[in-house]
Every structure is written in C-alpha cells, then in structure tokens.
Amino acid sequence: MAARRKYPAVDVGVETLEGFREHRTGRSAALLAHYGFLSVFPLILVMTTILGFVLQSDASLRARIVNSTLANLPIVGEQIHTDPSALHGSVLVLVFGLLAALWSGTKAFVGLQASLNDIAEIPLDDRPNLAITRLRGLIGIGIIGGGQIGAAIVAGLTAKASIAGVNVVLLLIATFVINTTLLLLSFHWLCVKEQPWRQLLPGAVIGGFIYTGLQLFGVTVVGRSTAKATPAYGMFASVIGLIAWLTLHAFVCLICAELNRALILHRHARNGVAAEAVRVG
C-alpha cells in the first residue's frame, strides 16, 4: 500500500491488474479470440471460392499464384501447390462463407463492446439494445477490421528484406499510426461511456506500439515456420498459432483499456475524488 502511494507507476499497475481480475478480462479476451477464430475459416472458404472463379479461365495467373505467397497459406496452400486447377468457384459456397464470416465477425465485435462496457462498469440497463449493438458491430467490422488488415499488410511489406531502410522506418511509423488510431476508435466508439480522447490516448498508444511489434515479427516468424513445415504439421501449427495470435491481440486491446481506466482512477484519487464517484461518472 505504501509503494502505491509513493510510486504512481506501481499504483497504476496494481489498479490495472485489479481491474483485470474484477472484470474477468481474461475470459473476455478468450471469447473474442474464439469468435475471431470462427471468422477465419469462412474467410478462407470465400478466398478459395474466389480463387476457383479466377483460376478457371486464366492459366497464366494460375502459374503466378502457384509461385506466390498464397501457396504458403494453411489448408489452401497444399491444393495450390499440387493441383490449382481443382479449385472451383461456387456462388452458393461464396454466399455461405460471406454470411458465416459476417456472423462470427459481428459476434466478435459485440463481445468487444460488452468487454469494454464491463471495464467501464456500465450497468446492464444503461447499455444499448441488441439492434444498436449489432449495428455498431457491423460498422466495427468495416472500419476497424479493415484497418487491421491494412496494418497487417503494411507490416508484411516492412518485413521484406528488399525494402530500403528509410522506407522501413516510414512503413513502421504508418503501421503504428494505423494501429493507434484503430484502438482509439475502438475505445471511443464501442464503449457506451463518453470519454475524452485524451483519456483514451495512453492505452491506444501503448497498444499501437505492441500491435506494430507483433505484426512485424509475427509475419516473419509465421512465414518462415509454415514454409518449412510439412502440410499436416503446418496446418496444426497454423491453427494453434492463429488461436494464440488472436488471444494475444484481444488481451492487449483489453489490458490497454484497463490501463486507461486505472490512469483515470489514479488521477482522480490524486485530486481527492473517490473511486466510486469516478465509476458512477
């Protein structure tokens, strides 16, 4: 207790961990990773179907795809290596894959809203109804999900050895800015409680920095490991790695939200405002 009064960093750190325990944030991160994982395989199904449409009528493109990074993808990669002409497009499968990906992706963002509202300690009666929550989830998929894909692509370009040093720095800065902005929008848009942008910025900046490092080194490590793995072990490694990857991302997002809350409580405690008053406000 004395250390918390003497050192602000210790007080903020302990308050963050206490909030993590009280709000069951670890369970929320696991749930987000679960729905994120469920959305990946419908997306792979959609991509496979689109490839089937494209490869049916373009032999030169088929040859380029066989020699591209798409051939290293889990599940689909082995089929591209052995017989890419066996991939066929299906409108029914395409529609099913899109609907399944949309359902699971929406559930992930609904879960993220619930998690952020739990961290902000919003009473259940003060939270939006199911229709508004789903609408927020759909908008989150379009903006935040799309931005995350863009950040991952930029991080993948950064990992290329052929890019000059100055360009690597610029790409890293761009990735960091994208990740920070997306976290800031997530904290502001997906939580019912209105909070000033400056109160949300510390967690967004720290999370953006962590996400940038994860995306940069994750692309390199995963690419090298799957390229050397056998098809069977590569598929299992990809599934396990994907679950761990999604869980880690969800954990970082929610722990940064807990950090923002802890900083607010610390600031008000220093000014003599009770923690209960901060929670009610």
NORBELFEN-V774217 format. One record per residue. PSI is psi in radians with two decimals (999 if undefined). D_CENTER is the distance of its C-alpha to the mean C-alpha in Angstrom with 2 decimals. Layout:
PSI;D_CENTER / PSI;D_CENTER
This chain:
-0.70;35.35 / -0.67;37.40 / -0.62;34.65 / -0.66;32.29 / -0.54;35.05 / -0.67;35.81 / 1.99;32.44 / -0.65;29.79 / -0.66;27.00 / -0.74;28.08 / -0.79;28.22 / -0.74;24.72 / -0.78;23.38 / -0.73;25.40 / -0.63;24.44 / -0.79;20.70 / -0.65;21.42 / -0.74;23.74 / -0.66;21.25 / -0.69;18.76 / -0.80;21.69 / -0.65;23.12 / 0.02;20.05 / 0.86;19.03 / -0.54;15.55 / -0.71;15.25 / -0.69;16.08 / -0.71;13.56 / -0.70;10.70 / -0.68;12.45 / -0.72;12.77 / -0.73;9.16 / -0.63;8.74 / -0.89;12.00 / -0.57;11.31 / -0.69;8.21 / -0.71;10.81 / -0.47;13.47 / -0.31;12.01 / -0.80;11.95 / -0.65;15.72 / -0.60;16.86 / -0.67;15.14 / -0.68;17.06 / -0.74;20.06 / -0.79;19.82 / -0.72;19.61 / -0.72;22.51 / -0.73;24.54 / -0.71;24.15 / -0.67;25.20 / -0.74;28.12 / -0.75;29.29 / -0.76;29.11 / -0.32;30.72 / -0.51;33.58 / 0.17;35.36 / 1.64;34.38 / -0.66;35.65 / -0.69;34.94 / -0.64;31.26 / -0.73;31.19 / -0.68;32.64 / -0.64;30.13 / -0.64;27.14 / -0.61;28.76 / 0.14;28.82 / -3.13;25.33 / -0.29;21.96 / -0.47;21.41 / -0.19;24.00 / 0.05;21.80 / 2.56;19.15 / 2.57;19.28 / -1.02;21.67 / -0.56;22.45 / -0.72;23.45 / -0.69;26.55 / -0.66;27.85 / -0.68;27.48 / -0.85;29.39 / -0.91;32.17 / 1.41;32.84 / -0.41;30.58 / -0.26;33.33 / -0.21;32.65 / 2.19;29.45 / 2.53;30.52 / 2.58;29.03 / 2.16;29.27 / -0.71;28.77 / -0.80;28.58 / -0.67;25.87 / -0.80;23.91 / -0.75;24.20 / -0.78;23.32 / -0.73;20.16 / -0.74;19.02 / -0.72;19.96 / -0.73;18.28 / -0.68;14.92 / -0.73;15.46 / -0.90;16.50 / -0.65;13.70 / -0.71;11.01 / -0.72;13.24 / -0.65;13.61 / -0.75;9.97 / -0.52;10.25 / -0.72;13.73 / -0.65;12.72 / -0.70;10.47 / -0.79;13.66 / -0.69;15.84 / -0.78;14.14 / -0.63;14.44 / -0.59;17.94 / -0.76;18.81 / -0.69;18.05 / -0.07;20.17 / 0.87;22.70 / 2.21;23.28 / 2.60;26.03 / -0.63;25.36 / -0.32;28.14 / 0.04;26.59 / 2.70;23.31 / 2.78;23.11 / 3.10;24.35 / -0.69;22.59 / -0.81;23.21 / -0.67;21.73 / -0.74;18.66 / -0.69;18.15 / -0.76;18.88 / -0.66;16.31 / -0.72;13.75 / -0.75;15.09 / -0.66;14.99 / -0.68;11.37 / -0.78;10.68 / -0.78;13.06 / -1.02;12.23 / -0.78;8.67 / -0.76;7.43 / -0.68;10.32 / -0.65;9.78 / -0.70;6.55 / -0.74;8.88 / -0.74;11.61 / -0.68;10.34 / -0.66;9.89 / -0.76;13.36 / -0.73;14.83 / -0.65;13.83 / -0.69;15.45 / -0.64;18.47 / -0.58;18.74 / -0.18;19.13 / 2.28;22.14 / -0.38;25.35 / -0.14;27.38 / 2.40;25.80 / 2.76;28.01 / -0.74;27.22 / -0.73;27.24 / -0.60;24.83 / -0.76;22.42 / -0.76;22.58 / -0.71;22.07 / -0.67;19.01 / -0.76;17.55 / -0.74;18.45 / -0.74;16.95 / -0.75;13.53 / -0.76;13.85 / -0.75;15.06 / -0.83;12.35 / -0.75;9.55 / -0.75;12.09 / -0.72;13.04 / -0.69;9.79 / -0.71;9.48 / -0.76;13.18 / -0.67;13.10 / -0.85;10.75 / -0.62;13.20 / -0.76;16.11 / -0.66;15.60 / -0.03;14.15 / 2.42;16.63 / -0.66;20.28 / 2.20;21.79 / 2.15;22.67 / 2.48;22.04 / 2.59;23.16 / -0.64;20.71 / -0.48;22.27 / -0.42;21.39 / -0.24;17.65 / -0.73;17.80 / -0.86;18.19 / -0.63;14.95 / -0.70;13.08 / -0.82;15.10 / -0.77;14.63 / -0.68;10.85 / -0.69;11.03 / -0.78;13.51 / -0.77;11.70 / -0.71;8.60 / -0.78;11.47 / -0.73;13.31 / -0.77;10.80 / -0.68;10.29 / -0.90;14.05 / -0.51;15.39 / -0.73;13.07 / -0.74;14.23 / -0.84;17.74 / -0.83;17.93 / -0.72;16.48 / -0.74;18.67 / -0.68;21.72 / -0.73;21.43 / -0.49;21.03 / -0.52;23.75 / -0.18;26.20 / 2.68;25.48 / 2.81;27.64 / -0.79;26.30 / -0.91;26.43 / -0.57;25.01 / -0.66;22.44 / -0.80;21.14 / -0.74;21.07 / -0.65;19.45 / -0.72;16.68 / -0.85;16.09 / -0.77;16.25 / -0.66;14.11 / -0.74;11.34 / -0.81;11.62 / -0.69;11.77 / -0.82;8.81 / -0.69;6.49 / -0.73;8.81 / -0.74;8.73 / -0.75;5.21 / -0.71;6.26 / -0.79;9.57 / -0.78;9.12 / -0.84;7.95 / -0.62;10.87 / -0.53;13.26 / -0.60;13.10 / -0.70;14.01 / -0.65;16.72 / -0.75;17.86 / -0.76;18.44 / -0.74;20.45 / -0.66;22.38 / -0.68;23.30 / -0.80;24.63 / -0.72;26.64 / -0.74;28.01 / -0.73;29.05 / -0.62;30.84 / -0.65;32.43 / -0.52;33.81 / 0.08;35.28 / 0.29;36.81 / 2.29;34.63 / 2.59;34.08 / -0.60;30.61 / -0.65;31.59 / -0.61;32.40 / -0.74;29.03 / -0.71;27.29 / -0.66;29.67 / 999;29.18
